Amino acid sequence: MQKNPVMKRLSYPDTQKLAAALARPADTPDAGRREKAAAILAEIKLEGDAAVRRYSTLFDGAAFDNMQVGESELAAAAQSVSPALQAAIRRAYSNIRTFHERQRETFGPVETMPGVRCWRQSVPIGKVGLYIPGGTAPLFSTVLMLGVPAQIAGCQEVILCTPPQPDGSVNAAVLFAAGLCGIRQIFRIGGVQAIGAMAYGTESMPQVWKIFGPGNPWVTVAKQLVSLDGVAIDLPAGPSEVCVIADAGADPRFVAADLLSQAEHGSDSQVLLISDDETLIRRVEAELIRQLADLPRRALAETALLNSTAVLVRSLEEALDISNTYAPEHLILQVAEPERWALKVSNAGSVFLGGFSPESAGDYASGTNHTLPTGGCARAYSGVSLDSFFKKITFQQISRAGLGTLGHTIVEMARAEGLEAHARAVEVRMDDPDGGI
């Protein structure tokens, strides 16, 4: 494996070397993180608001009288966000809403046989919690990605938690975006304590039934733990990642910019470049160095790049095979005829076709959702969508004649499984044609 100032390089790798190159950056947390998070959650479950306040002071350095953001603060936020940013957020809101509205499922009754009707109905999840990270970058865009589908679905109660500043304030753009989504129950709480408060409820916060949103490793562990207590979560979340597949015709400036846009998320982010053209890889490497020079989050991006790899392959077919094995959160196809190659994608969270479809578009405003599976989970998980905020309930209605036709099938199968009461529940109806409704 060849090394350069920004990324490791791997040429025509065998299976063993490729597996090592595709390994996600190792998460080496405090060995007791899970135990510590579990202890915090237990205290919140027992003590409610008191424990939440204690850990907010400890971890966020924030002390405040009211955990919930008031209407006056929401109104002030709308005034403090610049007109240009307000317009941008409104445009993103509109595009996200348009795309997610089209995900509504219409499903009429199906007659599986005469007299037997089955159908499915989408019912919104009544109480949902949205976690919006703060940290080095308050993600007001995530408010839109989670708040818009919750709004369309018609969830009765939407709780939003986000870490406060030391003075107890909440980012104004987060509050403005929440207002667009019709969210009024906003709490200045972050980290494990926010997940615990939403999962178990406190004196100030209602309990929710499903929790959405990304976060740091502590938040991720907390979500996993509360899911064992019967609270649903959206999907496994880990460090951000992107895979760019580029051919000889790709613009190295675009490729480098896409790699950096993901690398700047954090030092544990992973970026992967796969190309069948060595010259393109070299030009991208040069562009990375040039573009890094004045990047505000340079230190984070450089660290992420040093843990990432550029892979030289013999063909684009091989590149797609590698990507499908890796199952990236984001996949960018900067190749000729990207629509044709897109047909070969089987494992990815979200795919961006062509040189003018940067991953940043999906992160903010094209309309697709940026809450996506990471760490290879795209092999089996989808990103957040309108469906994520619904339960699918099935219904069936069988007529007297329908049961007369179907009943013998049910009885035969039930007795074969040794479930006599199941069989009799059918026979009692079949043997009494005058009974029932």
N, C-alpha and C positions, 0 to 999 in steps of 0.2 A: 504494500500500500504506500503510495507516494504522498508526501506531505508538502503543503505549501502554506503561505502565511494566513490563509483564511479557512480552507476546507481540506479535509482529507480527500485523496483521490484514489479511486480503485478502477483498474482497467481490466476488462474482460474477466470478471471474477468467477472463481469456481463456487460451488454451492456453499462450502464452509466459510469462505471469506465473505461471501455475500450476506450470509446469515449474521455474521459479526457486524458487518457494516450497517445492516438494517435494524440492529438492536436499538431500542429506544434508550435515551440517556438514563442511566440508572438513578432511581430515586432512592437516596440514602438518608432517610429521615432519622430523627432521634428514635432510637429503638423503642422508646416508650410512648411514641406519639398516639398510637391507637388507645393505649391504656389511659393516657392523660385526657384525650378527647372524651373517652367513655366516662371518666370521673367528672368532667365538667358537665356533660349531658345529664348525668345522674343528679348533680346538684341543682341544675336548672329544673329538672323534673320534680324535685322535692321542694325547692325554695322559690321557684318562679322569678318574679321581677328582681328580688334581692340578689340572686345569683347572677342574673343578666347584668345588673348594674356593676356588681363587683368585678366581673370579667371584662366589661367594657372599659372600666377604669384601668384595669391591669394591662390589657392588651392594646387598647386604642388611646389610652391616656385621656379619655373623655369622661367628664362628669356632667350630668344634666338632670334637670328636674323632670322633664317630660320626654319619655322615649319616643312618643309619636310626634311626627311633624304636623304642626297645626296649619289651618287654612291660611292664616296670615303669612306664614313662611312660604307656602306654595304660591301665593299671589306675588310675594316679593321676588321669588325666583323667576317668574315669568317676566318681570320687569328688568331683572339683572342680566338675562341672557341677551347677547347682541342680536340685532335684527337679522344679520347674515346667518348666524348659527340657528336662530329660530326657523328661518326659511329652509335651511338645509335639513333640519330635523323634521320639519313638516313634509318636505319632499320625500325623505326616507320613509316616514310613517305612511304616506300615501302609497308608495311602491310596495312596501311590505304588506300593507293591508290588501292591495289589489291581488297580489300573488296568493296570499293565504285565504282570501275569500273564495278563490277558485278551487280550493281544496275541500270545499263542502261536499259531502257524500250523499247522493240521492240513491236510495235502495228500496225498490218496491217489493211487495210480497212475491214469493216464489211458490208455486204449487208443485211440490215435489212428486205428488201423485194425486189423483182425484180425491178431494175432500181433506187434503193435508196442506196447510199453508204455513210457510215460515218466512220470517223477515227479521231485519236487524235495524235497530234505532240508535243513533248517536245521542248520548245524553251528557251534557257538560259536567265536568267534575265540580262539585259544589264549592269547595274551598281549596285554593291553591296559594302557595307561597313562592315568591320570586326573590332570588338572591342576586344582588348586583354588586360585583366586586368594587372595591375602592383602591386601596394600595397606591401603586405608582401611577395608575391611570384609571380614574373613575369611568366605568364603561356605560355611559348613558345610552350607547347604541344597543346594549343588551336589554335595556328597559323596553325598547321597541320590539326586539326579537321575541321577548317573552310576553310583554304586555299586549301586543296587537292580537296574537292568536287567542289569548285569554279573553280579550274583549269581544272578538268575533264569536268565540264559542259560547259566550254568555255565562261564564263562571260567576256564581252568585257573590262570592267573597274572594277578593284578591289582596293578599298581603305582600308588601314589598319591604325587604330589609337591605340596608346598605351601610357600610362602616361610616361613622362620623369623623369629622376633623376634631382635633383636640379641643376646640371651642364648642363642640357639639353640633356644628353646622353640617349640612348635607350639600353636596355639589348641586349648584343651581340647574345645570343642564339635565341632571338625573331627575330633578323634581319637575322640570318643564316637560320632559319626555313622559314622565308618569302621568302628568295632567292630561296630555294628549290621549293617553290610553285609558283615561277614566279611572285611574287608581288614586284612591284617597286615603287608604290605610298604609301609611309609610312610616317605617320605624328606623331610627338612627342606631342600628345595631349591626355588628359585623361578626365574622368568624364563627367559631363553634357555637358561641352563645346565641347567634342569630338562628342557626339551624336548629338548635335545641328549643328555642322559644317558639319557632314555627311548628316544630314537630309535636311538642307537648302542650303548648299554650301556657300563658301566664296570666296574672291579674290584668295586665294591660293588652295582651295580644291573644286573639283567638287562635285555636289550633287549626292547622290545615291538614289536608288529606294527601297532597302531593307537593313536592318541593322541586323547583326548577332553578337552574343557573350554575355557572362555573364558579371557580374559586381556587384558593391556594390549597396546598396539600392538607391543611387542617380542615378546611371546609369539605374537601373531598372525603376525608375519613369520617367526618361527622355525618355526612349524607349517607355513607355506607352503613354506619352504625344505626341511625334512626330508621333506615329501611328494614332492619331486623326487628324493629318494634311495630311494624305494620304501616309505616308512612311511606308512600310510594315516592320514588325519585325519577328524574327525567332520563338520565343515562350516565354511564361511567365517564368521568371527566379527568383529564390529565393535562400535561403541558401541550401547548399548541404545536402544530406541525404542518408542513407543506411538502409536497413532492412536485417538482417541475420536470416535465418531459419536454425536451427541446431538440429540434433537428438543426441542420446546418443553416436553414433559412431564418432561424429565430434571431431576434434582436437581443444581443447580449446585455444591453442597457435595461431592457424590460425584464429579462430573466433575473439579473442581479437585483433589481428593485423589488421583484416579487419575493426573492429569497430573504432580503433584508426586512421586508415588511412583516414577515413572520418571525424572523430571528429577534427583532426588537421587542417582542412580547416578554421575553425573559431568558435568562441564561440557560434554562432547561428546555427551551424550545428546540425543535429539531427541523432542519431543512435538508431536503434531499434533491439533488440534481441528477437526472439521468439523460444521457445523450448518446447518439450514435456518431457524433462528430467531435474529435479531440480538439480541433481548432476552436470550436464554439465553447468548449469547457474552459480553455485557456483564456479566451476573451471575456468570459463571464467572471473568471477569477480576477482579472485585471479591473473589471468594472466594480467588483465588490470592494476592492481596495480603494478605488477612487471614490465610490459613493459612501464608504464608511467614514471617510476623513472628516466630514462635517455633520455626521449623524448625531443628534442630541443623545440618543440612547446607545451610543457606540459601544460602551463597555459590555452591556448586556448582549448586543448583537454579535460582537466578536467572540464572546464566550460560547454562545450558541453555535456559531459557525465552526468553531474549533472542534465541536462534538458532532459535526455533520459531515456529509460525504457527497462527492461528485463521482458518479459511476459512468464509465465509458463502456458501452455495449456495442454489439455488432449490428443490431437492427432495432427498429421501433417495436417490432413484435416482442423482442426480448425485454425492451423497456416496459411495455405494458404488463408483461408477465411479472416482472419485478414489482411494479406498482401494485398489482392485484395481490401479491403476496404480502406486501408491506401494509396495504389498506390505509392510505393516508386520510387524515382529517380533510385536507384540501388537496386537490389534484389540479394542476394547470397543464394544459396541452398546448404548448407553443410550437406547433408543427403544421406542416401543410395538410390541408383537408382534415382539420380537427374533428369535424362531425363524423367522418368515417372511423377515426380511431376511437372516438367516444363510444362507439358500439361495442368495443372490446373491454370497456371498463366494467368490472364486476364488484370491486370493493373500493369504495371511497365515500367520504362524507358528503362533499360537494365538489363539483367539477367545473372548471373554467376553460372555455374553448377559445383558442386563438390569442394573438398578441395583444388585443385590446380588451381583454376580459381579465383584469387584475383581480387577485384574491381580495383586495381591499374593497372592491365593489360589493362582493357578497358579505363582507364584514359590516358594511354600513347601509347601502342604499339601493342595490339592484332589485331587491324584493325577496330573495331567498333568505333562509334563516341561518344565522352564524353559530347557533348552539349545536355542535356537531360531535360525533363520537371520535375519541382519540385513542392512542395506544394500541391500534389494531382492532379496536372494537367495531370499526366500520365493516368488518366481515359479517357481522350479525345485527348491528344496530343501525337505525336511521337517525338522522338529525331531528331536532324538535320541529314539529309541524302543527297544523291545526288539530290533527288527530291526537296529538299528545295531551290535549286538554279535554278530550272526550273519553267516556266509557262507551263500549259497544255492547248493547244489551240485545240478546236474541229473543224472539217471540215465536210462538207457534199456536195455531188454532186448528183443531181437528173436528170435523163433523162426525155425526153418528155413522154415516156411511163410510167416511174415511177411516174411522177406527175399525169398522167391520172388515175393511180390506187390509189394513196395516196390522191389525191386532195379532194375527197368527205369527207374523214375523217377530214381533216383540216378545211374545210368549215363548217362542222357540229359543230365542237368544237368551232371554232371562233365565230359563230353566237350565240351559247349557252352562251358564255361569254360576248356577247354584243359588240364584236369588229368587226364591219362590214368591215373596211378597210383591216383587216387581211384576211377575207374571199374573198374579191374582188381581193386581190393580187394573190390569187390562181386562181380564176375564169377567170381573164383576160387572163391567160395563157391557161387554159383549153378550152376557147371559141374561141381561135385564133390559130388553129393548124399550121398555116403557119408563125406565128410570132416567135419571139425569135431568139436565136443564133443556 
